[in-house]
Amino acid sequence: MDDHRKLTTEILQELQSLFSIKEQVRNRQAGSISKIKNGLDENNISLRQLEILSLINREPNSTNTLLSKLLNISKPAVSRLTSKLVEQRLIEFNYLENNKSKIYQLTNKGKIVAETHDVLHKQATDDYEKILSTFSDTELQVIKLFIQRLSDHLQDSLN
């Protein structure tokens, strides 16, 4: 087996191992996630909904337009996501004076969920930054290119 093929095989094995370990980490983190979901009317909250809670926590009085822009999703998509959060009593809304725009605020329960999500997100980001700091700029460019191509491939498989 030539060196290129051998290295490719080793990388594929490492990817399989990575995804397996990542699944184990997710299962272990289920305790933290269940703390986030504890007390919700429905124990089903999407990552996008967590992102919305986090954004509203950072940007009080957020509107559909602002959330749509920050998340790069349509306003109707924001409306669907926020209506579920209202049902779960994680956010509430009022209307701007002389305007039909809704402004969203977190409820106490929503604030707890948002802050817990933010802590977990920060921990993950810190861990990734620590690992990435061990690579040279050239190596980081290769890693970035690999992740972009893998993401593009996965996105194409969804279409």
Secondary structure, 3 states (H helix, E strand, C coil): CCHHHHHHHHHHHHHHHHHHHHHHHHHHHHHHHHHHHCCCCCCCCCHHHHHHHHHHHHCCCEEHHHHHHHHCCCHHHHHHHHHHHHHCCCEEEEECCCCCCEEEEECHHHHHHHHHHHHHHHHHHHHHHHHHCCCCHHHHHHHHHHHHHHHHHHHHHHC
